[in-house]
Amino acid sequence: MPHWKRRAPLWSAGMEATLCIHTCLWLSAAWVPLASSDGVSCPEEHTGAEPRHGELSWAVSLDAPEEELEQRAEELARTAGLVNMGRVGELRGHYLFTYQPDGRAGGPEAVRRAVDTVFAQHDSVRWHSEQKLLKRSKRSLHFNDPKYPQQWHLNNRKSPGKDINVTGVWERNVTGRGVTVVVVDDGVEHTIKDIQPNYSPEGSYDLNSNDPDPMPHPDEENGNHHGTRCAGEIAAVPNNSFCTVGVAYGSRIAGIRVLDGPLTDSMEAIAFNKHYQINDIYSCSWGPDDDGKTVDGPHQLGKAALQHGVIAGRRGFGSIFVVASGNGGQHSDNCNYDGYANSIYTVTIGAVDETGSMPFYAEECASMLAVTFSGGDKMMRSIVTTDWDLQKGTGCTEGHTGTSAAAPLAAGMIALMLQVRPCLTWRDVQHIIVFTATKYEDHHAKWDTNRAGFSHSHQHGFGLLNAWRLVNAAKIWESVPYLASYVSPALREGRSIPLLPRELEAAWNGETTADLEQSGDANPEHVAVTVTITHPRRGNLEIRLFCPSGMMSLIGPDPNGFADWTFSTVRCWARRRRAHTGDDSLRPGTLKQWQLTLYGSSWSPVEMKERQRWDTASPSWWGGG
């Protein structure tokens, strides 16, 4: 029976792994240079009428041939004792007249009566209206939630720019409306003030107690607040004078209680597909133990449920599964050994602290898609969010942290995307993240840029999520072609693995296989490799998968060895070319078998370039921000 842990970091000393033996797996693909587009600035041209405050002014619509309009306007203005300020913008036959006191006329009321009389008697006047000052307010945000000023991840006043850039999205009334996010966890206290108005009972269930109510149960460790905290990050109701604001505060929030008791493969499968025509996004801030030695993930039913969810969920557009990458960094854990973070069907999210740096607990891996904010060490601010008010809870906390806190923020941002474009497929969401994530300089991160211009690091994925860019891209996005895949034959090696500094290289030449071209897989997205290795010291193994451009995906060490385990990478997100070949040297340890699987689409290089231009040349569908 699997034992899954919530993604909360443990404060303990770090461990260092010894990497001694290398296996290099080379994969072939070709990359197309990223197209860039210089922004085209259009100068604003301001012409026509504009009254000054305090003046009497009238807008007048005239009916006359085009060539006579200007003359008629001048004559009418003089007759009425007014000054013609010119055409109103680009409106044909519409003019603005103002009154400029000369001391000879009476008060404002006398002027109005005289002007109205002239207009009423003039044959060319179709319509006239005295202009009044209008009251308009900027769409700025003012929340009365007491902890909102401390939600630095939403609006960082201390360090402007180091947040998820969401306030401009809210100002345009994009709040996740019409989208339901379900938190798969230890329950959601849906009666609490920040959750109740947005709670979706239709999308909720308790698999631990087998009833419809996912209310968390008090426990000895006072620890079943985890799901409620995640739910608050996503959909906490604003302006209720209580606690905080959720990133998608207009969305509906559901809960599936599954982590507060024994968990089986079948329960996990049910959770992944529960109410999947109601729930759009599944937020999962948990996974196998982050101890640096556990290699586990969804079993047969769980894997099948993830695949079924992206095919049949959300009315055929595919359920969105957001998973936390894990908190085993201090144990040298690697999220490629987490089968959820390693799945092509999930959006794997890591964490950075308020400075944009990799926290001590953060894991790294080649399947990381992106990162967003969470807490760091004890000197850093954590995420402020809703809390349960059972046992020792107060309904609000300033201490939510780990990748557990990062994944719900990502789920909330995806809810904003789905509001503006509900027909995004699960792969569209992944592509938009790849296209819009922001490279963030961090001395812990090593960035590599592939031939398509995408930068990726094992620490930060494709970069930091930016709500403004995500929503802008989603608004104009056209769906990517259908998923194509190709599975290579099992490559039986039986070759020995050498000791350092020598390496074993195993290559696969994709272009020799006609089936690869027929699959339509011209642009790989995810590349997976399944390996079986025997070795007397299997914990000293390192696997490196090379993309066609030479970009390397590092698969970290595993003390338990590799027995038919599948690793995946997103670092080969582009087009193939001829494979690199290598040779081997015979030493103890054996690579017995390996197999490659490529997932991608039939996008041509030209289509890829054009999509890149959309992101660079059209920064905002609102015309600003």
N, C-alpha and C positions, 0 to 999 in steps of 0.2 A: 504494500500500500504506500503510495508516494507521500512524502511529507514536504509540503510547500511552505515557504517562509515569506512573510511580508517584506517588502523592500525598504527596510529601515536600517541605517548603518549601525555597526557595532563599534564602540570605542575601544580598540585594542591595538596592540603593537603589530607592525607589518611583518610580512614574511617574504623572503626572497626565493625565487625559484632558480635552479641551476639548469641552464640550457646547454647541452653538450653535443647532441646528435641532431643532424639536420636532414630533412627530406624536402626536396623542392619539386613541386608539381607545377608545370607550366601550362597555361591555358592560352589559346589564341583568340584574338579579336582585333579589330582595327578601330581607331578612334578618329573622329572628324573634329577639326578645330572648332572651338566655340565661336559662334558668330557674335560680334558685338555691334552695337548700333549707337552712333553718336546721337545724343538728344537734339531734336530740332526745336528751337525756341521760336515762338511766334510772338512778335512784339504786340503789346496791347495798344489798340488804337482807340482813343477816347474822343468822340466828336459829338456835336449836338448839344441839346439843352440840358442844363442842370441848375435848378433854382437854389438860391441861398436861403438859409434859415431866416425866418421872420418876414419874408416877402410874400405879398399876395401874388399868386400865380395861377394860371389856367392852362389846361391842356385843351387843344381845339383840333377837331377833325374837319378838314375842308374837302369839299367835292368840287373838283375842277380838273381840266386837262393837265397832264404832267407839266407841260411847258408854262402853264399859267400859275401853278401852285405858289411859287415863291413870291410872285408879284401880289397875288391875292392875300397871302399871309401878311406881307408888309402893309398893304392898304388897310386890312382889317385891324391890325395892331394900332396903327395911327388913329383910326376912327374911334377905337375904344380907349385911347389914351394910354396904351400899353407899349411895351418894348418886345419885339419879336426876338426870342432867344435861339431860334432855329428849330430844326426838325428834331423830333423825339426819337433818338436812336436811328434805326433804319426803317421806321414805320412811315410808309407813304402817306402824305397828306396830313400828318399829325405834327402839330407845332406847340411850342411852349411860349406863352406870353406872360410877362411879369409887369407889375405896377411899380414904378419908381416915383415916390412922392416928390412934388415940386412946390408944395406949399399953397397951391391954388385950390386944390380939391378938398372935399370934406373928409370925414373919417372913413374908416374901412367899410362900414355899412353902406355909405353913400357911393363909394367906389364900386362895391359889389353890385348895387342896384343898377348903376349906369352901365357897367360892363355887361351884365346879363341882358339889359335892354338891347344893346348893340348886337350882341350875338344872336338874340332871338329874331331880330329883324333882318339879318343878313342871309341872303339866299344860299351862299356857299357853305355855311356852317351846318354840318350834319350832327355834330355832337360837341359838347363842351363840359368841362368839369373843373371846378376849383380844386387845386392840389392841396391836400392835407398832409401833415407830417405823420408818418406811419411809425409805429413802434415795432421793432424787430429785435430779437435776441440772438446772439451767437449761440450755436449749439454746443456750448461748453457743458461739462459734466460737474454736477455738485451732488455728492452722496453724503447722507447723514449717518452712514454706518460708522460707528466710532473707531473701528480698527482699519478702515480703508486707508488713512494716511500712512499706515505702517505696511501696507501691501506694496512694498518696493518693486516686486516682480511685475506688477501691473502699471505702476507709475512711479518711477524712481526719481524723487525730487533731490535726493542726496547726490546721486551720480546720474544725471540725465542721459538717456540713451541706453543705459544698462537695465532694460526691462523688455517685455515681450512686444512693445509697440502696439498696444491694443486700443488706447483711448480714442484715437482718430476713427477706428472702426466703429466703436460704440456711438460716436457722435453722428454717424450716418445710419444709425438705427439698425446696425447689424449686431445682434446679441445672441444668436443661436436659435432664434424663433423657428418653431416647426421641426426641430431636431431633438431626438431623445438619446441621451447618453446613459448607459447602464454601468454601474460600478460593481464589478464582480469581486467580492471581498468577504469580510466578516460580518456584513450587514450594513444597513444605513438607517440611522435614527431619523425617520422621515417626519416625525411630529415636531421637530425642532423648528424654531421660527425662521431660520435661514433656508430651510429645505422644504417645508410643508407646501408653500404655494406652487412650487415647481415639481412636486413629487408626482411620479407616474406609477400608480398602482398596477396599471395594465402591463407595464414592462418589468414588473418585479416578481421575485419568488424567493422562497427560503428552501434551499435544497437540503440543509442540515436538519430541519424539522419537517420538511415536506408539507409546507403550507404557503399561502400566497404572501405572507407578511415577512419582509426581510429585516425586521427590527433586531438589532444586535442584542445579545444576552450578556449580562454582567458576568465577569470572570474573575478568578482569583488575582490575576496580574493586572487587572484594570486595563486590559490591552485591546478590547474589541471596539475601539474607537476609530480604527484605521480606515474603514470604508466610509464612515461619516465625514472624516477629514477630507478624504479624496472627493467626495460628493460636493462638499462646500467649495472646494477650489474651482469646481466646474460650474456650479449653478446656484451659488448662494444669492439670495434675493437682495437687490439693492434698496436703499431708502426705506428700511424698516427699523432704523435706529438700533440695529443689532449687529454686532460683530463685523462681517466683511462683505465683499462683493465677489461674485464668481466671474471667471473669465468669459463664460457664455451664460450670463445671468438670465437670458430669455429662453434658454433651452429647458426641456423637461429632463428630470433626473430619476433614474430607476435604480434599484438595488437587487443583486442576486447574492444571497448569503450562502457561502459554500466553504469558507475557510475556518469555520468555528466547529470543527468536528472531523471525524475520519473522512478522508477523501479518496475516491476511487476513479479509475479511468472513465467509467460510465458517467459518474457525476460531473466530471469535468466536461465531457462531451455535451451533456445536457446543458450545462451553464453556457457554453460557447454558442449554442443555437437557441437558447430560451427566448421566446417572444421576438424572434429575429425579423419579423415584419413590423414590429413596433420599435424595437431598439435599433438605432442606426450605428452607434459607436459603443464598443465594449472596452472599458478602461480596466486594465489588469495590472495592479502594482504588487505583484508577487511572483514567485518562481521557486525553483529548487534551492537548497541550501547554498549560501554564498560562502562556502568554506574553503574554496580553492581546490577541492578534490572531487566534488560531486559532479557527475556528468549525467544529466537527466532532462526530461522535458515531456511533452505530451506523448502518451503511448498511442496504441493503435487507434482507439476510439477518439481520443482527443485530437490526433492529427486529422482523422477523417472529418471531425466536426469543424475544424478550422477551414479545411478545404471546402466543405459543403457550405459554410457560412459565406465565403467570398463568392460562391457560385449562385446560391439561392437567396441569401439574406438581403434585406433592404430592397425588396421588390426586384431582385435580379441585378442590382448595381453592386451588391457585395457588402457584407458587414465589414466595418472597420475595426480591427483589433489593435489596440494600442497597449504595448507592454513595456514595463520598466526593465532596463538593461541589467540591473543588479547592483548590489552594494558590497561586493567582495574584494574591492580593490586592495584593501590592506592585507588580504590573504593571497594576492596575486591571482585572483580569480579572473576568468575571461568569459565574456558573455557568449562566445561561440560554443561554450559547453552548456549553455542554457537553451534547451530545445525550443522555447517560446521566442526568445530573442533571436534565435538562429533560423526561424521559419520565414519563408518567403511571403507568407500570408499575413504577417504582422508588421506593425510600425514600431520599430525598436527605438526607444528614447532613453538617452543618458542625461546626466546632470552636469551643470556648472554652478559655481557659487556666485555670490553677488558681484564679484570682481570679474567674472567670466572665466575663472580658472577651474581646472579639474579638481574636484574635492578628493579627500583622502580615500573615500569609500568607493569612488567611481570605478567601474570596470571598463575595459576597452575591448574592442573586437572588430572584425572586418564586416560584420553584419549590422553595425550601428548605422541608423539612418540619420539621426539628428539629436541635438541636445536642447534643453531649456533649463530654466533656473530652478534652484533648490537651495537648501542650506549647505554650509561648509563645515569648517571646524567650529570649535566652541566660541570663537571670537566673531564669527560671522552671523549675520541675521538669517533666520530660517523663514519658512513660509508661514504666514499668518492665515488661518482659515477657520472654518466652522469646526466645532468639536461636539462630541456627544455631551449630554448633561446628566448621564447616569453615573453612579458611583462617585468618583472624584472629579468628573468632568464638569466644566462650567459653561459649555456651549460655544466656547471660543478658545483657540490656542495660538500661541506664537512660536510653537516648537515643532511644526511638521517639517520633515527633512528627508533626505535620501532620494533615490530615484523613484520611490513611492510618491513623492510630491511632484516630480517632474512629469511623469506620465499623464496625470490628470490635466495638467496645464496644456499638454499637447492635445489631449482629447477635446478639451474646450475650444482650442483654436481650430481644430478640424470641424467642430460643430458650427463655428462661424463660417467656414468655407461652405459647408453643406447648406446653410441658409441661403446664400447667394446663388448656389448652383447645386440643387438637390440631386441632379443626375450624374454627379461625379462617381466614377467607379472606384473600387478599392485601389486599383493600380493608378488611376488618375491622381488620387490623393498622394500616393508614394512619389509619383513623378513631380507633382507640384512642390513637395517638400525638397526633393533633389534640386529643382530649378531655383528655388527661392531662399533656401537656408543660407545664412550669412557666415562666411568664414570669420572666425574670431581668434585673434592672436592670443596665444597662451603658451608660456614657456614649457609647459608639460606636453603640448601637442606637437606632433610632427605631421605637417601637411604635405600631401602629394597631389599634383595636378595631372589629370589624364589628358589624352589628346583631344577630348571634346571640351576641355576647359573646366570640367568639374573638379573641385578640390575636395579631398576627403582625408580625414585622419582617423586612426583607430580609436582615438580618445573622444572626438567630437562629431564623428560621422561627417555629413556634408555641411554641418555648421549649426548655428543657433537659429531656432525658429523665430520668425518675425510675423506677427499676426497681420500687420498691414500688407505685407508682400504676399502672404498666403491668400488672403481674401481677394486682393486685386487680381492675382493670377487665376484664382478659381472662377471669378466672374466671367472671364473671357476664354476659359479653357475649353478646347475641343477634345473629346475623348481619344485616348490612344488606341491603336489597333488591338484586336484581340490577342490574348496571351498565346504565344507559341512556345513550345519546349522541345528539347532534344536530349535524349539520354544516350550516352555513349555505351558501347559494349563494355562489359566488365573487363578491365585490363589486368590480367593476372601476371604478376611480376615475379614473385619468389626471389627477389634480389636483396642482397645484404646491404645494410645501412652502415656507412663508414663512421669512424670517430672524427671529431674536429681535428684540423680545419677542413677536412675533406667532406664532400656532400654527395648524396645520391640525387640525381635528377631523373625524373620520369616525365616524358612528354607525350602529348596527344595531338596529332595533326588532324584538326577538324576538317580541313578543306579536302581531305582525301575521301570524305564520306558524303556521298550524294544525298543521303537522307537529311543531312544538316541543312542544305540549301532548300530542300523541299519542305522543311518544317516551317519556313517563313521566319525563322529566328535570326533576322539580320542585325538586330540591336539587342544584345543581352542586357538584362536588368539585374537579375540575381544569377549567380553561378554557384552551384553546389558541388562538393566533392565528398564522396563516401570512401573511407579508407578502412582497411584492416591491416594492422601491424602487430607483429609479435616482437618483443624485445625483453631482455633480462632486466633492463632499467628503463621501463617505458616512460617514466616521469621525466626522463632527460631528452625527450623527443621534441622537436620543433618542426612544424610544417609551414611552408611558405608557398602560397599559390600566386603565381605571376600572371597578371593580366597581359593581354597582347601588347599594350603600350609599354610594358615593363613595370607597371605599378604593382607593388607587392602587397599581398594580403597575408598578414601574420596570424597563424593559428597557434595559440599559446600552448604551453606544456600541460600535460595531463598525467598526474601520478598514477591513474588507473589504466593508462594505455588507451588504445583505439581499437574497439571491436565493432566494426561496421557502423561507425558514427558518421553522420553527415554534417559537414561544416558548410556555411554559406558566406558569400561576400557580396557586397554591393559596389565594390570598387571597380568592377568591370562594366560599368553602366554605359555601354556604347557598342560600336560595331567591330566585327571580327577582322582579323587578318591572319596570315600564316603562323602556325605555332612555332615556338622555339623548341629546339631539340637539345638533349643533353646526354651525357654519358654517366656511367656509374663506376664506383669502386667497391670491391667486395670486402666487407668487414662484418663483425657480429651484429645480429639484429636483421630482421627481414621485413621488407615491404611485400606483403603477400598479394594484395589486390587493391585496386582503386577504380573509381568510376566517376565521370563528370556528368552533370545535368545542367543544361543551359535553359534559362527562362527569359523570354524577351518578346519583341514584337517585330513586325515587318516595316517599321519606320525606315525610310530612306535617309541618307545623310542630308539631303536637301530639306526634308521635312524636319529633321532634328535641328538644323540651323535656323529654320524659320520659327520654330517654337522658342528657340533661344532669343530670337529677336523680339518676340512678343514680350518677354520678361524684361528686356533691357530698354526697349523703345517705348513701352506703354507702362510706365511706373504706376499709374493710377487711373482706374476707370471713373473716379470721381473728379478727375481734373486737378488734383492737388494732393498734398499730404506728404 
